[in-house]
């Protein structure tokens, strides 16, 4: 508190008892609500926020009380509500010594406010003054922000609503935020000359051009905070890993971050009967959001219930792998940096499923929720170029804001093995031509196309086999349409993640013919095991299968696909040199370490 301020003079008026001085300060703050410090626009809107409810309440009360009494009651209620929800109560409480500010919380709040300001388009300039700019930050400091708005009534209203939201947020977080709107840069001349401005937002470099001394906020912030803990948000059980590319991606990412020495907490699901102690022995903190179910809708529901009560570090980063899983954190944890990894084209699985008739109903609702979430997320990561382009086309404001970080593979487990030994273990012949599919048995995977292609192949290659690894709603239908293949087709069901490396090593070739993909892990995992891939041009597969030694991008035609499967198996499927080349290709491009390092670099940049 500066010595020239009226607050300081009242609190140091020694002729009155201290408690009386504090009550006087509270009363004065209630009456004037800092309007003397406001520029004309904010002062006008602030007064209107009291007067409009006063008139409404007056018409309600006049039937029960006299006009004068009704006016007094109405004004008192409206003015008090304005004071509470559009005031700076915790700045007042800090000034009279009833609350203190945690220094770490101070910097976290400042950084979050900076990110929110940068997402707007109605501010000209935002700077910090006060204790921080005087390099006198203490537990009794407040965050003194001055925002210069752009001209125009529309921008004035948007700024006022933004400031109102920030004051309400500060009330919820019990944070002493001292924030005002200035109509133009001339308002900065009223600031104490001892205070060097700290730039929060200055796209036109006004401060740089007009002040001889200034600081950039990120310089001060980076000196103050350690690398944050990463809160991973995804419904999976690390001790009961169901199949799926998303689960393997998140699990690989956690392992990679741990190897870098990062702290990780997983907000997951508990599907196994293991004890919490067994989960904690994994090397990261595990918090079960639901038990006995990994259904996304239940997980989201319980996230809403539990998020307000989660004891998370104040500087933690929330990293989700579905945009809508961040909605509870957007509502209840507004100051934490939020990251989303975009794994695919939204609702594509419904569009090509038996529920396609619901797509026109679901899509507008989901897009509204998705837009709400994405507009409040700080960092966007896409697993492939096609996912990046999809979201940039759907939401143009995301243009040039999406980082691409491909999925990674754990090369300590996914690697070439003794094929003869493994095939003998599973009852297959060394010379069998084994075509393998790995994934969910859903319509979007287009497995009926693969069965038709394999039927053509089997007529030309007598020792051919088709292995379907996975389960899903289409399983019974696929079994029905493949009865003519007899013992040539094997439905292996869902396999534990620890068995998948040797399962891949059974194959002569991996087949992928999905209607839609992002950056399928199965392609990289197969290549890491030395297995070539034949795929239709889907997702980013064409950028992975970049030469004939890795596989083939085939036409969406059964005859062409069958021909390419045979060619890949016979020409390059058995050559050990190609096995090693494929593994080396994945090592150089898709190792887990590269993925986790890229995530860390993105975090460091945005922090």
C-alpha positions in Angstrom: 0.0 0.0 0.0 1.5 3.4 -1.1 1.9 6.0 1.6 -0.1 8.6 -0.4 -3.2 6.4 -0.7 -6.3 7.2 1.4 -6.3 3.6 2.7 -2.8 4.1 4.2 -3.8 7.4 5.8 -7.0 6.0 7.4 -5.1 3.0 8.8 -2.4 5.2 10.2 -4.7 7.8 11.8 -3.5 7.1 15.4 -6.3 9.1 17.2 -8.8 6.3 16.6 -8.6 2.6 17.8 -7.2 0.3 15.1 -10.4 -1.8 14.8 -12.5 1.4 14.3 -10.0 2.5 11.6 -10.5 -0.9 9.8 -14.3 -0.6 10.0 -14.1 2.9 8.6 -12.0 1.7 5.7 -14.5 -1.2 5.0 -17.4 1.3 5.1 -15.7 3.7 2.8 -14.7 1.0 0.4 -18.4 -0.2 0.3 -19.7 3.3 -0.3 -17.2 4.4 -3.1 -16.2 1.0 -4.4 -13.0 2.4 -5.9 -14.9 4.6 -8.5 -12.5 7.4 -7.8 -9.7 5.3 -9.3 -11.7 4.4 -12.4 -11.8 6.1 -15.8 -15.0 7.4 -17.2 -16.2 4.3 -19.0 -15.7 1.9 -16.1 -17.0 4.4 -13.6 -20.2 4.8 -15.7 -20.8 1.1 -16.1 -20.0 0.4 -12.5 -22.6 2.9 -11.4 -25.2 1.4 -13.8 -24.6 -2.0 -12.3 -25.8 -0.6 -9.0 -28.6 1.6 -10.4 -30.3 -0.9 -12.7 -30.8 -3.6 -10.0 -31.8 -0.8 -7.6 -34.7 0.2 -9.8 -35.8 -3.4 -10.3 -35.7 -4.1 -6.6 -37.5 -0.8 -5.9 -40.5 -2.0 -7.9 -40.6 -5.2 -6.0 -40.4 -3.6 -2.6 -42.6 -0.6 -3.0 -45.7 -2.7 -2.4 -44.5 -3.6 1.0 -42.6 -0.5 2.3 -42.6 3.2 1.9 -40.9 4.7 -1.1 -37.9 6.0 0.9 -37.5 2.6 2.7 -37.8 0.8 -0.6 -35.1 2.9 -2.1 -32.8 2.5 0.8 -33.3 -1.3 0.9 -33.0 -1.7 -2.9 -29.9 0.5 -3.1 -28.2 -1.3 -0.2 -28.8 -4.8 -1.7 -27.8 -3.8 -5.2 -24.7 -1.8 -4.0 -23.6 -4.6 -1.7 -23.9 -7.2 -4.5 -21.9 -5.0 -6.8 -19.3 -4.6 -4.0 -19.0 -8.3 -3.5 -19.1 -9.6 -7.1 -17.6 -6.7 -8.9 -15.3 -5.3 -6.3 -11.9 -6.0 -4.9 -12.7 -7.4 -1.4 -9.5 -9.3 -1.0 -7.5 -6.3 -1.9 -9.3 -4.5 1.0 -8.8 -7.4 3.4 -5.1 -7.5 2.4 -4.8 -3.8 3.1 -6.2 -4.2 6.6 -4.0 -7.3 7.3 -6.7 -9.9 7.4 -5.3 -12.0 4.5 -1.9 -12.7 3.1 -0.9 -13.7 -0.5 1.2 -16.8 -1.2 4.0 -15.8 -3.5 3.7 -18.9 -5.7 0.0 -18.3 -6.0 0.7 -14.7 -7.0 2.8 -15.7 -10.0 0.5 -18.5 -11.0 -2.5 -16.2 -11.0 -0.6 -13.5 -12.9 0.5 -16.0 -15.6 -3.1 -17.3 -16.0 -4.4 -13.8 -16.3 -1.8 -13.0 -18.9 -3.0 -16.0 -21.0 -6.6 -14.9 -20.7 -5.8 -11.4 -21.8 -3.8 -12.7 -24.8 -6.9 -14.6 -26.0 -8.9 -11.4 -26.3 -9.1 -8.9 -29.2 -10.5 -5.8 -27.4 -7.4 -4.7 -25.3 -4.8 -2.3 -26.5 -2.4 -2.8 -23.6 -2.1 -4.5 -20.2 0.6 -3.7 -17.6 1.4 -4.5 -14.0 2.3 -1.8 -11.5 2.5 -1.8 -7.7 4.7 -4.0 -5.5 5.9 -6.3 -8.2 7.0 -3.4 -10.4 8.8 -1.8 -7.4 10.5 -5.2 -6.8 8.9 -5.3 -3.3 6.7 -8.3 -3.5 5.7 -9.5 0.0 2.9 -11.6 1.5 0.8 -8.5 1.8 1.1 -7.4 -1.8 -1.7 -7.2 -4.3 -1.7 -7.6 -8.1 -2.0 -4.1 -9.5 -3.2 -4.4 -13.2 -4.0 -1.5 -15.6 -5.7 -2.4 -18.9 -6.1 0.1 -21.7 -9.0 -0.8 -23.9 -9.5 -0.3 -27.6 -11.9 2.5 -28.6 -15.6 1.9 -29.3 -18.6 1.0 -27.2 -18.5 -2.7 -28.1 -14.9 -3.0 -26.9 -15.8 -1.0 -23.7 -18.6 -3.4 -22.9 -16.4 -6.5 -23.6 -13.6 -5.0 -21.4 -16.0 -4.3 -18.5 -17.4 -7.9 -18.7 -13.9 -9.3 -18.8 -12.9 -7.2 -15.7 -16.1 -8.3 -13.9 -15.2 -11.9 -14.6 -11.7 -11.4 -13.3 -12.9 -9.8 -10.1 -15.4 -12.6 -9.6 -12.7 -15.1 -10.2 -10.4 -13.3 -7.7 -13.2 -13.5 -5.2 -13.5 -17.3 -5.7 -9.8 -17.8 -5.4 -9.5 -15.4 -2.5 -6.9 -13.4 -4.5 -6.1 -9.7 -4.1 -6.5 -8.5 -7.7 -6.5 -4.7 -8.1 -7.6 -4.3 -11.7 -9.0 -1.3 -13.7 -9.8 -0.3 -17.3 -8.3 2.9 -18.6 -9.9 4.5 -21.6 -6.6 5.5 -23.2 -2.9 5.5 -22.5 -3.1 9.0 -20.9 -4.4 7.2 -17.8 -0.9 5.7 -17.3 0.4 9.2 -16.4 -1.4 8.9 -13.0 0.7 6.0 -12.0 3.5 6.6 -9.4 6.8 7.4 -11.2 8.6 4.9 -8.9 6.8 2.0 -10.5 8.4 0.4 -13.6 5.7 -1.1 -15.8 5.8 -4.9 -16.3 4.4 -5.8 -19.7 1.6 -8.3 -19.8 0.2 -7.5 -23.2 1.6 -4.9 -25.6 1.3 -6.1 -29.3 2.1 -2.5 -30.6 5.1 -2.1 -28.3 3.7 1.1 -26.8 5.6 0.6 -23.5 8.9 -0.3 -25.3 8.6 2.9 -27.4 7.5 5.3 -24.6 9.2 4.1 -21.4 12.9 4.1 -20.7 12.5 1.3 -18.1 10.2 -1.7 -18.3 10.2 -5.4 -17.7 8.7 -8.3 -19.6 6.5 -10.5 -17.4 7.9 -13.8 -18.6 11.4 -12.8 -17.4 10.1 -12.3 -13.8 7.9 -15.3 -14.0 10.6 -17.7 -15.1 12.8 -16.7 -12.3 10.1 -17.6 -9.8 8.7 -21.1 -10.6 10.1 -24.6 -11.0 8.9 -26.9 -13.7 5.3 -27.8 -12.9 3.7 -31.1 -12.1 1.8 -32.6 -15.0 -1.8 -33.8 -14.3 -2.7 -36.4 -17.0 -6.4 -36.7 -17.6 -7.5 -39.9 -19.3 -9.8 -42.8 -18.3 -7.4 -45.7 -18.2 -6.0 -48.0 -15.5 -2.2 -48.3 -15.6 -2.4 -51.8 -14.0 -5.2 -53.0 -16.2 -4.4 -51.6 -19.7 -7.2 -52.2 -22.1 -6.3 -52.2 -25.8 -6.4 -48.9 -27.7 -4.0 -46.4 -29.3 -5.1 -43.6 -26.9 -4.2 -45.7 -23.8 -0.8 -46.7 -25.2 -0.1 -43.1 -26.1 -0.9 -41.8 -22.7 0.9 -44.6 -20.9 4.0 -44.1 -23.1 3.9 -40.4 -22.5 3.8 -40.8 -18.8 6.7 -43.2 -18.8 8.7 -40.8 -21.0 8.0 -37.8 -18.7 9.0 -39.9 -15.7 12.3 -40.8 -17.3 13.0 -37.0 -17.8 12.4 -36.5 -14.1 9.0 -34.8 -14.4 6.4 -35.2 -11.7 3.1 -36.8 -13.0 -0.3 -37.4 -11.5 -2.8 -39.6 -13.5 -6.5 -38.9 -13.0 -7.5 -42.3 -14.3 -9.9 -45.2 -13.5 -9.5 -48.2 -11.3 -10.5 -51.4 -13.1 -8.3 -53.9 -11.2 -8.4 -55.3 -7.7 -4.9 -53.9 -6.9 -4.4 -51.8 -3.8 -3.7 -48.1 -3.9 -0.2 -48.9 -2.6 0.5 -51.0 -5.7 -0.6 -48.1 -7.9 1.6 -45.7 -6.1 4.6 -48.0 -6.7 4.4 -47.2 -10.4 6.5 -44.1 -9.9 3.7 -41.5 -10.3 0.6 -40.5 -8.3 -2.6 -42.2 -9.3 -6.0 -40.7 -8.5 -9.0 -42.9 -9.5 -11.9 -40.9 -10.8 -14.1 -43.9 -11.3 -13.9 -47.6 -10.4 -15.0 -50.7 -12.3 -15.8 -48.7 -15.5 -13.8 -46.7 -18.0 -16.9 -45.3 -19.8 -16.2 -41.7 -20.9 -19.5 -40.3 -19.8 -19.1 -41.6 -16.2 -15.5 -40.4 -16.1 -16.6 -36.9 -17.2 -19.5 -36.9 -14.7 -17.2 -37.8 -11.8 -14.6 -35.3 -12.9 -17.3 -32.6 -12.4 -18.0 -33.9 -9.0 -14.3 -34.4 -7.8 -12.4 -31.6 -9.6 -13.4 -28.8 -7.1 -12.0 -31.0 -4.3 -8.8 -32.3 -5.9 -5.7 -31.3 -4.0 -3.5 -30.3 -7.0 -0.3 -28.1 -6.9 -1.3 -24.6 -7.7 1.2 -24.5 -10.6 0.2 -27.9 -12.1 -0.4 -28.3 -15.8 -3.6 -30.1 -16.8 -3.0 -32.3 -19.9 -6.1 -34.0 -21.3 -6.5 -36.2 -24.3 -10.1 -35.3 -24.9 -11.2 -31.6 -25.1 -14.4 -32.2 -23.2 -12.5 -33.8 -20.2 -11.1 -30.3 -19.6 -14.6 -28.7 -19.0 -14.6 -29.3 -15.2 -11.1 -27.7 -15.0 -12.2 -24.8 -17.2 -15.0 -24.2 -14.7 -13.2 -24.9 -11.4 -9.4 -24.6 -12.1 -9.2 -21.5 -14.3 -5.7 -20.5 -13.3 -4.0 -23.8 -14.3 -2.3 -24.1 -17.8 -4.5 -26.5 -19.9 -3.2 -28.7 -22.7 -5.2 -30.9 -25.0 -3.8 -33.5 -27.3 -6.1 -33.9 -30.3 -6.1 -37.6 -31.3 -8.5 -37.6 -34.2 -11.4 -36.2 -36.1 -14.3 -35.7 -33.6 -17.4 -37.9 -33.9 -16.0 -39.7 -36.9 -16.7 -43.0 -35.2 -20.4 -42.2 -35.0 -20.6 -40.8 -38.6 -19.6 -44.2 -40.0 -21.3 -46.4 -37.4 -24.8 -47.9 -37.2 -25.7 -44.8 -35.2 -25.0 -42.5 -38.2 -28.6 -41.4 -38.2 -28.0 -39.7 -34.8 -25.0 -37.7 -36.2 -27.0 -34.7 -37.4 -28.5 -34.4 -33.9 -25.3 -35.0 -31.8 -22.9 -33.1 -34.0 -24.2 -29.5 -33.3 -24.4 -30.1 -29.5 -21.0 -31.7 -29.4 -19.5 -28.9 -31.5 -20.9 -26.3 -29.1 -19.2 -28.1 -26.2 -16.0 -28.6 -28.2 -15.8 -24.9 -29.1 -16.4 -23.9 -25.5 -13.6 -26.1 -24.3 -11.1 -25.3 -27.0 -11.6 -21.6 -26.6 -10.6 -21.9 -23.0 -7.6 -24.2 -23.5 -4.1 -22.8 -23.7 -2.1 -25.3 -25.7 -3.1 -27.5 -28.6 -1.2 -30.6 -29.7 -2.2 -32.7 -32.7 -0.8 -36.2 -33.3 -0.8 -35.7 -37.1 -1.0 -33.1 -39.9 -4.5 -34.2 -40.9 -5.8 -33.7 -37.4 -4.2 -30.3 -37.3 -5.8 -29.3 -40.6 -9.2 -30.6 -39.5 -9.3 -28.4 -36.4 -7.8 -25.4 -38.2 -10.5 -25.6 -40.9 -13.3 -26.1 -38.3 -12.0 -23.3 -36.0 -10.0 -20.7 -37.9 -8.9 -19.0 -34.7 -6.7 -22.1 -34.0 -4.7 -21.5 -37.1 -0.9 -21.6 -36.4 -1.6 -22.4 -32.8 -1.5 -26.2 -33.0 1.8 -28.1 -32.3 2.3 -31.5 -34.0 3.8 -34.2 -31.8 3.3 -37.7 -33.3 2.6 -40.7 -31.1 5.6 -42.7 -29.8 6.6 -46.3 -29.3 8.3 -48.0 -26.4 11.2 -49.6 -28.2 12.3 -51.6 -25.1 9.3 -53.9 -25.7 8.3 -53.4 -29.4 11.2 -54.9 -31.3 11.9 -57.8 -33.7 11.9 -61.2 -31.9 12.5 -64.9 -32.9 9.7 -65.4 -35.3 10.2 -69.1 -35.6 10.0 -69.6 -31.8 6.9 -67.3 -31.4 5.0 -68.9 -34.3 5.7 -72.4 -32.9 4.4 -71.2 -29.5 1.1 -70.0 -31.0 0.7 -73.0 -33.3 1.6 -71.4 -36.7 3.9 -72.6 -39.3 7.2 -70.9 -40.2 6.2 -70.5 -43.8 2.6 -69.3 -43.2 1.7 -66.0 -44.7 0.0 -64.2 -41.8 -1.9 -61.0 -42.4 -2.7 -59.3 -39.1 -5.2 -56.6 -38.1 -4.9 -54.9 -34.7 -7.6 -52.6 -33.3 -11.2 -52.2 -32.2 -13.8 -54.2 -34.2 -15.8 -51.2 -35.3 -17.3 -50.2 -38.6 -14.9 -47.3 -38.8 -12.0 -49.9 -39.1 -13.5 -51.3 -42.3 -12.6 -54.9 -41.4 -15.2 -56.3 -43.8 -13.1 -54.8 -46.6 -10.0 -56.6 -45.3 -11.9 -59.9 -45.1 -13.0 -59.5 -48.8 -9.4 -58.7 -49.7 -8.0 -61.6 -47.8 -10.5 -63.9 -49.5 -9.0 -63.0 -52.8 -5.5 -63.5 -51.3 -6.3 -66.9 -49.9 -7.3 -68.2 -53.3 -3.8 -67.5 -54.5 -1.8 -68.4 -51.4 -2.8 -71.7 -49.8 -0.8 -71.2 -46.5 -2.3 -67.8 -45.8 -3.9 -66.9 -42.4 -5.8 -63.8 -41.2 -5.4 -62.8 -37.6 -7.9 -60.4 -36.1 -6.6 -59.0 -32.8 -9.1 -57.0 -30.8 -12.8 -56.9 -29.8 -15.8 -54.7 -30.4 -19.4 -54.4 -31.4 -18.8 -55.7 -34.9 -17.2 -59.0 -33.8 -20.3 -61.3 -34.3 -21.0 -59.7 -37.7 -17.4 -60.2 -38.8 -17.5 -63.8 -37.7 -20.7 -64.4 -39.7 -19.4 -62.9 -42.9 -16.1 -64.8 -42.7 -17.3 -68.4 -42.1 -16.3 -69.3 -45.7 -12.6 -68.8 -44.6 -12.8 -71.6 -42.1 -9.5 -72.3 -40.4 -7.8 -69.5 -42.3 -9.1 -66.7 -40.0 -8.5 -66.4 -36.3 -10.3 -64.0 -34.0 -7.8 -63.6 -31.2 -9.8 -61.2 -29.1 -8.4 -58.5 -27.0 -4.8 -59.2 -25.9 -3.0 -57.8 -22.8 -0.6 -55.0 -23.7 2.4 -56.9 -22.4 1.7 -59.7 -25.0 1.3 -57.4 -28.0 5.0 -57.2 -29.0 5.1 -61.0 -29.5 1.7 -60.9 -31.2 3.0 -58.5 -33.8 6.0 -60.7 -34.3 3.7 -63.5 -35.5 2.7 -61.4 -38.6 4.1 -61.4 -42.1 2.3 -58.0 -42.7 0.0 -55.7 -40.8 -3.1 -54.5 -42.7 -4.9 -51.2 -42.1 -7.9 -50.1 -44.1 -9.8 -47.7 -41.8 -12.3 -45.1 -42.9 -10.6 -42.6 -40.6 -7.4 -42.5 -38.5 -5.2 -39.8 -37.0 -1.7 -41.2 -36.4 -2.3 -44.9 -35.7 0.1 -46.4 -33.2 -0.4 -49.9 -34.7 1.6 -48.9 -37.8 4.6 -47.7 -35.7 4.4 -50.6 -33.4 4.4 -53.1 -36.3 7.3 -51.4 -37.9 9.2 -51.4 -34.6 8.8 -55.1 -34.6 10.1 -55.3 -38.1 6.7 -56.0 -39.7 5.8 -54.2 -43.0 2.5 -52.4 -43.3 -0.1 -52.3 -46.1 -2.6 -49.6 -45.6 -5.1 -47.4 -47.5 -4.3 -43.7 -47.5 -5.7 -42.8 -44.2 -4.5 -40.4 -41.4 -0.8 -39.7 -41.6 0.1 -43.3 -42.7 1.3 -42.1 -46.1 3.9 -39.9 -44.4 5.1 -42.9 -42.3 5.2 -45.5 -45.0 7.6 -43.3 -47.1 9.4 -46.1 -48.9 8.8 -49.6 -50.2 10.9 -51.3 -47.5 8.4 -50.1 -44.8 5.3 -51.1 -46.6 2.8 -50.0 -49.2 0.0 -47.4 -49.5 -2.7 -49.3 -51.4 -5.8 -48.4 -53.3 -9.2 -48.9 -51.7 -10.0 -51.8 -53.9 -10.0 -55.4 -52.8 -8.0 -56.8 -55.7 -5.3 -54.1 -55.3 -5.1 -54.5 -51.6 -4.8 -58.3 -51.8 -2.1 -57.9 -54.5 -0.1 -55.5 -52.3 -0.4 -57.8 -49.3 1.1 -60.7 -51.3 3.8 -58.6 -52.8 4.9 -57.1 -49.5 5.1 -60.5 -47.8 6.9 -62.3 -50.6 9.3 -59.5 -51.6 10.2 -57.9 -48.3 8.4 -59.7 -45.5 11.1 -62.2 -44.6 14.3 -60.2 -45.3 16.1 -59.6 -41.9 17.8 -56.5 -43.4 14.3 -54.9 -43.8 13.3 -56.0 -40.3 16.2 -54.1 -38.9 15.6 -51.1 -41.2 12.0 -50.8 -40.1 13.0 -50.9 -36.4 15.7 -48.3 -37.0 13.2 -46.0 -38.8 10.9 -46.0 -35.8 13.9 -45.5 -33.4 14.9 -42.4 -35.3 11.4 -40.9 -35.7 8.9 -42.2 -33.1 10.8 -43.2 -29.9 8.9 -42.3 -26.7 11.8 -40.1 -25.6 11.3 -37.9 -28.6 7.6 -37.5 -27.8 8.1 -36.7 -24.1 10.9 -34.3 -24.9 8.7 -32.5 -27.4 5.9 -32.1 -24.8 8.4 -30.7 -22.3 9.7 -28.2 -24.8 6.1 -27.0 -25.6 5.5 -26.6 -21.8 8.6 -24.6 -21.3 7.7 -22.3 -24.2 4.2 -21.6 -23.0 5.3 -21.3 -19.3 
